[in-house]
Amino acid sequence: MSTQVKTVPGSAARQTTSRGFVLIAAVFAALGGLLFGYDTGVISGALIFIRSQFHLSVFHQELVVSVVLVGAAFGALSGGRLADAFGRRFMLLVTALIFVAGAIVCATAPSIGVLVFGRIIVGLGIGLSCSTVPLYISEVSPAEARGWQVSLFQLAITVGILAAYLVDYAFAAGGAWRWMLGLAVVPGAILGLAMVAMPETHAGLRSMVMPMLLATCWRGFGEHRTSTRNSGRSRRPFPGRTSAGISLILWPHPFGPL
C-alpha cells in the first residue's frame, strides 16, 4: 500500500525563496562579525602612526589598544537584555550606528582623549554584535541549516581581521591611520541599511509584544471591572485591545515558523 504526498502548487518555489531570503538576512547580519574583526585588528597597524603623531608613552599605547574591551564588556553584558526589550533587528540597527559613530570619532580624533573615547564606542559595538548577531542569525535560520549559518559570524570575524591587515598595508606608506580607522564606516553603513529592510524574528516579536500585551490586558481588565461596577451591567471585555498584540504573534512571518 503506497501513500502519495500531494504537493501544494507553488510551495516549492515559496520555500526556495524563503531560504534565499533567510540566507541573505544571515549574511547581512554577519557584517557585525566583520566589523568586530576589523576594529580588533586594524589598531595593530594604525598604532605605529598614532604613537608618532601624539607622542604616546607605552602606557597610552596600551590604553588605546585595550580600552576597547571596556566598551565590549558593557555591550556584551547588556546586549541580551536589550535585544529582548527592543528586538533583535532594532539592536542590530543600533549596533551599526555605534560602529559608524565610533569609526568617525576615531578617524577625526584631535587628541588622545578623543581617540580613547572613540575606541570605547567601538568596543560597545563589538560587545553588542557578539550577543545580538548570533542570536538574530540563529532565529532566522531553519533548523537544518542553523549550525553553518550561525558560523557565518565566526567566519566574518576572521575575514574582518584579514581585511584590517590589508587596509593597514595599503595605507601604511602614507601613514594614513585616520583612513585605517575610518573605513569601518563602510561595512557599518551597509549593515544599518540592510537591517532597515530585514524583518524582526518571531522570538524577537514575542519578547517585545508579550509584556505589552499582558500589561494592556491587565489594564483593560481593571477598566472593565470599573465600568461594570459603575454601570451595573456586563460588557464585552476589551476585545480590541488584545487583538492587535495577538495578531502580531500569530501573523504569518517571512521566516516561517521557528
Secondary structure, DSSP 8 states (H G I E B T S, - for coil): --------TTHHHHHHHHHHHHHHHHHHHTHHHHHHHHHHHTHHHHHHHHHHHHT--HHHHHHHHHTHHHHHHHHHHHHHHHHHHH-HHHHHHHHHHHHHHHHHHHHT-SSHHHHHHHHHHHHHHHHHHHHHHHHHHHHHS-GGGHHHHHHHHHHHHHHHHHHHHHHHHHHHTTT-HHHHHHTTHHHHHHHHHHHHHS---HHHHHHHHHHHHHHHHHHHHHHHHHHHHHHSS-----HHHHHHHHHHHHS--TT---
